[in-house]
Amino acid sequence: MARPTFLLSKGERNSQQEILSTQDIEEHYRMVAGGLYRWDGLPEGCPVDFIESSALFYSGGVGCKRVRGMGNVIAPIKPANLTIYGTPYEWIPEPLRGMMPIASDSEFFRPSNEPSLWLGISTYLNIKPYLEMMSTAMKVLNTNIVALSQPIMISGLPNAPLKGLIVQSELMDGQTYIPVTGRDGIAPEVLDLKATDHTQNLVSTIDWCDARILEIMASSNGVEKSSGISTMETVSGVQSVLQQFEIGLEKRKAWADKVNDRFKMDLTVTAGMGIGSLTSTGSPQDAEQREEEVDDNDI
């Protein structure tokens, strides 16, 4: 019987301690995406951030249909065919990674022409090039930091009491280790590995990728400078975010209205708390709170 791939021997675990894992780097941006818009009136059991952080994050659109035994279901979709305007005329649900098994001939997977919200491309595919670049930069940064922690090499006889592997292990564990040779050993020679500090350039690359990703997601103005930011750069960045947000909000409201008419639901979408502070919009509760604050100030 083959050993499961997730069971690693001690040697395999030790060999991977120097590897920086970035496979879940997109999880941070999923959480950010989940807070851009606020959805209320979702079907029972549907998480409040499902549409933004799951359906639209990994798929180009989302739809609603009534399934026997499930009721009204919201699911990520892919088009079966398109209208003359490039929107889905018919669509089928697109399974999410790790979704529970559903028979392929189930009513859930049958083509539907119910109301759908189609953005054309998923958020993940939009930001994927920057995620890959950020992942590479982070791994190189990790390598550079390790190289700077041990910028020298000892030249000597292979059988000298100086244990190179022990030195490597102690350094990776973050311990201070002073190598010692016996009196009978040949005096070792210290070689400078000439490790160069590239950390600032790599950190700048990571920050640049982060800024571009958040700008694509309409969650940041994309201006990432420590100093010398002009008024025009700031205005241009904020304008880009607001334009994306407003278009996205109008599309979502239009879809919610169609879903409500078709399925007698009470689906609503408003600005998330973060973007709402920029646009003076947000949920009805946020608006009421702002009105109360204004009244208090008048008093």
C-alpha positions as CSV (number, residue, x, y, z in Angstrom):
1,M,0.0,0.0,0.0
2,A,1.4,3.4,-1.0
3,R,2.2,5.9,1.8
4,P,-0.1,9.0,1.8
5,T,1.7,12.0,0.3
6,F,0.9,14.1,3.4
7,L,2.9,11.8,5.7
8,L,6.5,12.9,5.7
9,S,9.5,11.2,7.2
10,K,11.7,13.1,9.6
11,G,14.3,13.5,6.9
12,E,11.8,14.9,4.5
13,R,10.5,17.3,7.1
14,N,14.0,18.5,7.9
15,S,14.8,19.0,4.1
16,Q,11.7,21.3,3.8
17,Q,12.5,23.5,6.8
18,E,14.4,26.0,4.5
19,I,11.5,26.2,2.1
20,L,9.1,29.1,2.4
21,S,5.6,28.0,1.7
22,T,3.5,30.6,-0.3
23,Q,0.8,28.3,-1.6
24,D,-2.0,30.0,0.4
25,I,-0.9,33.5,-0.3
26,E,-4.2,34.4,-1.9
27,E,-6.2,33.7,1.3
28,H,-5.4,37.3,2.5
29,Y,-6.9,38.8,-0.6
30,R,-9.9,36.5,-0.4
31,M,-10.7,38.1,3.0
32,V,-10.2,41.6,1.5
33,A,-12.5,40.8,-1.4
34,G,-15.2,39.5,1.0
35,G,-15.4,43.0,2.7
36,L,-15.7,45.2,-0.4
37,Y,-19.5,44.7,-0.8
38,R,-22.0,43.7,1.9
39,W,-24.8,41.3,0.9
40,D,-28.0,40.8,2.9
41,G,-31.1,38.6,2.4
42,L,-29.0,35.6,1.2
43,P,-30.6,32.1,1.1
44,E,-30.4,30.2,4.4
45,G,-27.0,28.6,5.0
46,C,-25.2,30.9,2.5
47,P,-22.2,32.7,4.2
48,V,-22.4,36.4,4.2
49,D,-19.1,36.7,2.2
50,F,-19.7,33.8,-0.2
51,I,-20.5,35.8,-3.3
52,E,-17.4,38.0,-3.1
53,S,-14.8,35.8,-1.5
54,S,-15.7,32.5,-3.1
55,A,-18.1,32.7,-6.1
56,L,-16.7,35.8,-7.8
57,F,-13.2,35.3,-6.5
58,Y,-12.7,32.0,-8.3
59,S,-15.3,32.3,-11.1
60,G,-16.2,35.0,-13.6
61,G,-19.9,35.1,-12.5
62,V,-22.5,34.1,-10.0
63,G,-26.1,32.9,-10.5
64,C,-29.2,32.0,-8.6
65,K,-31.5,29.1,-9.3
66,R,-34.1,27.0,-7.5
67,V,-33.1,23.4,-7.0
68,R,-35.5,20.7,-5.7
69,G,-34.5,19.7,-2.2
70,M,-32.2,22.7,-1.8
71,G,-34.4,25.7,-2.3
72,N,-32.9,28.9,-3.8
73,V,-29.2,28.3,-4.4
74,I,-26.5,30.8,-5.2
75,A,-23.5,29.4,-7.1
76,P,-20.5,30.4,-9.2
77,I,-21.2,29.9,-12.8
78,K,-19.7,29.4,-16.3
79,P,-21.7,30.2,-19.5
80,A,-23.2,27.5,-21.6
81,N,-23.8,30.1,-24.3
82,L,-23.7,33.9,-24.6
83,T,-26.1,36.6,-25.7
84,I,-25.0,39.2,-28.4
85,Y,-23.7,41.3,-25.5
86,G,-21.4,38.7,-24.2
87,T,-23.4,37.8,-21.1
88,P,-24.6,34.3,-20.3
89,Y,-27.8,33.3,-22.0
90,E,-27.7,30.0,-20.3
91,W,-25.2,29.0,-17.6
92,I,-24.3,26.0,-15.4
93,P,-23.0,26.1,-11.8
94,E,-19.2,25.7,-11.5
95,P,-18.1,23.5,-8.7
96,L,-15.9,25.0,-6.0
97,R,-12.6,23.4,-4.9
98,G,-13.5,20.9,-2.2
99,M,-17.3,21.1,-2.7
100,M,-19.3,18.1,-1.5
101,P,-20.0,15.4,-4.1
102,I,-23.1,16.0,-6.2
103,A,-24.2,13.7,-9.0
104,S,-23.4,15.0,-12.4
105,D,-26.9,14.5,-13.6
106,S,-28.4,16.4,-10.6
107,E,-30.8,19.2,-11.2
108,F,-28.1,21.4,-9.7
109,F,-25.9,21.1,-12.8
110,R,-28.6,21.5,-15.4
111,P,-28.3,24.6,-17.7
112,S,-30.3,27.5,-16.5
113,N,-31.3,30.9,-17.9
114,E,-32.1,32.4,-14.5
115,P,-30.6,35.8,-13.6
116,S,-26.9,35.9,-13.4
117,L,-24.1,38.4,-12.6
118,W,-21.3,38.1,-15.1
119,L,-18.0,39.9,-14.7
120,G,-16.1,38.0,-17.4
121,I,-13.1,37.0,-15.4
122,S,-12.5,35.9,-11.8
123,T,-10.7,38.1,-9.3
124,Y,-8.1,35.3,-8.8
125,L,-7.2,35.2,-12.5
126,N,-7.0,39.0,-12.6
127,I,-4.4,39.1,-9.7
128,K,-2.7,35.7,-10.4
129,P,0.4,37.2,-12.3
130,Y,1.1,39.5,-9.3
131,L,0.6,36.6,-6.8
132,E,3.1,34.5,-8.7
133,M,5.6,37.4,-8.8
134,M,5.1,38.1,-5.1
135,S,5.5,34.4,-4.3
136,T,8.8,34.3,-6.1
137,A,10.1,37.5,-4.5
138,M,9.2,36.2,-1.0
139,K,11.1,33.0,-1.6
140,V,14.1,34.9,-2.9
141,L,13.9,37.2,0.1
142,N,13.9,34.2,2.4
143,T,17.0,32.8,0.6
144,N,18.7,36.2,0.9
145,I,18.0,36.5,4.6
146,V,19.4,33.0,5.2
147,A,22.5,33.8,3.1
148,L,23.1,37.0,5.2
149,S,22.8,35.0,8.4
150,Q,25.8,32.9,7.4
151,P,28.0,35.0,5.0
152,I,31.1,32.9,5.4
153,M,32.4,29.4,4.7
154,I,35.1,27.5,6.5
155,S,37.8,25.9,4.4
156,G,39.6,22.9,5.9
157,L,40.0,19.1,5.8
158,P,36.8,17.1,5.4
159,N,37.5,15.0,8.6
160,A,38.2,18.0,10.8
161,P,36.0,18.1,13.9
162,L,34.1,21.2,12.5
163,K,30.6,19.9,11.7
164,G,29.1,21.8,8.8
165,L,25.7,20.1,8.9
166,I,25.4,20.9,12.6
167,V,26.2,24.5,11.9
168,Q,23.4,24.6,9.2
169,S,20.9,23.0,11.5
170,E,21.6,25.3,14.4
171,L,21.4,28.4,12.2
172,M,18.1,27.3,10.7
173,D,16.7,26.9,14.3
174,G,17.8,30.5,15.0
175,Q,20.4,29.5,17.6
176,T,23.7,31.1,18.2
177,Y,26.4,28.5,17.4
178,I,30.2,29.0,17.7
179,P,32.1,26.3,15.6
180,V,35.1,24.9,17.5
181,T,38.0,22.8,16.1
182,G,40.3,20.5,18.1
183,R,44.0,21.5,18.7
184,D,45.1,18.7,16.4
185,G,43.0,20.1,13.5
186,I,44.5,22.1,10.7
187,A,43.8,25.8,11.2
188,P,40.7,26.5,9.1
189,E,40.5,29.3,6.6
190,V,37.5,31.7,6.6
191,L,36.1,32.4,3.1
192,D,33.9,35.4,2.6
193,L,30.8,34.4,0.5
194,K,30.2,38.0,-0.4
195,A,26.5,37.8,0.4
196,T,24.8,41.0,-0.9
197,D,21.8,42.5,0.9
198,H,18.9,42.7,-1.6
199,T,16.2,42.7,1.0
200,Q,15.0,46.3,0.4
201,N,14.6,45.7,-3.4
202,L,12.7,42.5,-2.8
203,V,10.5,44.1,-0.1
204,S,9.7,46.9,-2.6
205,T,8.8,44.4,-5.2
206,I,6.5,42.6,-2.8
207,D,4.9,45.9,-1.7
208,W,4.4,46.9,-5.4
209,C,2.7,43.6,-6.2
210,D,0.4,44.1,-3.1
211,A,-0.5,47.6,-4.3
212,R,-1.3,46.4,-7.8
213,I,-3.5,43.5,-6.5
214,L,-5.4,45.8,-4.1
215,E,-5.9,48.3,-6.9
216,I,-7.3,45.6,-9.2
217,M,-9.6,44.6,-6.4
218,A,-10.7,48.3,-5.9
219,S,-9.4,48.1,-2.3
220,S,-6.4,50.5,-2.5
221,N,-5.4,53.5,-4.7
222,G,-2.3,51.7,-5.8
223,V,0.0,54.6,-4.7
224,E,2.9,53.1,-2.9
225,K,5.6,55.6,-2.1
226,S,7.4,56.5,1.1
227,S,7.5,60.2,0.1
228,G,7.0,62.6,-2.7
229,I,3.4,61.6,-3.6
230,S,1.8,64.3,-5.7
231,T,-1.8,65.4,-5.4
232,M,-2.5,64.2,-8.9
233,E,-1.1,60.7,-8.2
234,T,-3.4,60.4,-5.1
235,V,-6.5,61.7,-7.0
236,S,-5.8,59.4,-10.0
237,G,-5.4,56.4,-7.7
238,V,-8.6,57.1,-5.7
239,Q,-10.5,57.8,-9.0
240,S,-9.6,54.4,-10.4
241,V,-10.8,52.6,-7.2
242,L,-14.1,54.6,-7.1
243,Q,-14.8,53.9,-10.8
244,Q,-14.3,50.2,-10.4
245,F,-16.4,50.1,-7.3
246,E,-19.3,52.1,-8.7
247,I,-19.5,49.9,-11.8
248,G,-19.4,46.8,-9.7
249,L,-22.1,48.1,-7.3
250,E,-24.4,48.9,-10.2
251,K,-24.0,45.5,-11.7
252,R,-24.6,43.8,-8.4
253,K,-27.7,45.9,-7.6
254,A,-29.2,45.1,-11.0
255,W,-28.7,41.4,-10.5
256,A,-30.2,41.5,-7.0
257,D,-33.3,43.2,-8.3
258,K,-33.8,40.5,-11.0
259,V,-33.3,37.8,-8.4
260,N,-35.8,39.4,-6.1
261,D,-38.4,39.6,-8.8
262,R,-37.8,36.1,-10.0
263,F,-37.6,34.3,-6.6
264,K,-39.4,36.6,-4.3
265,M,-36.3,37.1,-2.2
266,D,-35.0,40.2,-0.4
267,L,-31.5,40.3,-1.6
268,T,-29.6,43.6,-1.2
269,V,-26.1,44.8,-1.7
270,T,-24.4,47.9,-0.3
271,A,-20.8,49.2,0.1
272,G,-18.6,47.5,2.6
273,M,-17.6,49.5,5.7
274,G,-14.2,50.3,4.3
275,I,-15.2,51.6,0.9
276,G,-18.3,53.1,2.3
277,S,-16.2,55.6,4.3
278,L,-14.8,56.9,1.0
279,T,-18.1,57.0,-0.9
280,S,-20.4,58.1,1.9
281,T,-22.4,55.0,1.2
282,G,-22.7,51.7,3.0
283,S,-25.4,49.7,4.7
284,P,-28.6,51.3,5.9
285,Q,-27.4,50.7,9.5
286,D,-24.2,52.7,8.7
287,A,-26.3,55.5,7.2
288,E,-28.5,55.7,10.3
289,Q,-25.4,55.8,12.5
290,R,-23.9,58.7,10.4
291,E,-27.2,60.6,10.7
292,E,-27.2,60.2,14.5
293,E,-23.7,61.5,14.7
294,V,-24.7,64.5,12.6
295,D,-27.6,65.2,14.9
296,D,-25.4,64.9,18.0
297,N,-23.0,67.4,16.5
298,D,-25.8,69.9,15.8
299,I,-26.9,69.7,19.4
